[in-house]
Every structure is written in C-alpha cells, then in structure tokens.
Amino acid sequence: MNIVETILVFALIPAAIYAVVALVTLRSKFAATPRYRPGQPWEYPPMWWSGNPAGVGAHRPVSSGEAASGTAAGGARGSW
C-alpha cells in the first residue's frame, strides 16, 4: 500500500463516518422550530392544561363515614 491508500483507509474513511454520525445527530437541532427561552415574550394564546380534561371541575364528594373511619390509604406516611 502506498501513502495515499494508507491515508485514505486510516484517516479519510473514519473522518467521513464521524461526519455522517455528527450530521445525523445534529439534524434535529437545525430542523426544529426555535424554543422558548426565559425572558422572551410569549407569543402564543394562553392555554390551560390538565392531565384529565374530562375530569376538570368534576369532583367526588367524600362521605363523612369514609373520612372519619380512616379507610383512605396512602398519603405522605407511605402506609399503603
């Protein structure tokens, strides 16, 4: 092997592989829409978020017997 083939095999081919991997990983960064950063004005309409939109405003009343008897489990004490 002469010096040109050696440089091609051991330098240019690995450099090309690294370049392809770098482009694939950075592709989403360049193609994405700009992100909101603190301090920038908010240019979107306000929107309320709820994990359960169907349950917003709906609540189940707790009966006095359930609360007094202590049948509810869990909470911060960890005795589930």
HUWORA-V484686 format. One record per pair of residues at least 4 apart in sequence whose C-alpha atoms are under 7 Angstrom apart, sorted by the first residue. I is the first residue (numbers start at 1). J is the second residue. Records with the same first field share a line. If there is no record, write none. Layout:
# HUWORA-V484686
I = J / J
This chain:
# HUWORA-V484686
1 = 5 / 6
2 = 6
3 = 7
4 = 8
5 = 9
6 = 10
7 = 11 / 12
8 = 12 / 13
9 = 13
10 = 14
11 = 15
12 = 16
13 = 17
14 = 18
15 = 19
16 = 20
17 = 21
18 = 22
19 = 23
20 = 24
21 = 25
22 = 26
23 = 27
26 = 30
27 = 31
28 = 32
36 = 40
52 = 56
62 = 66 / 67
63 = 67
64 = 68
65 = 69
66 = 70 / 71
73 = 79 / 80
74 = 78 / 79 / 80
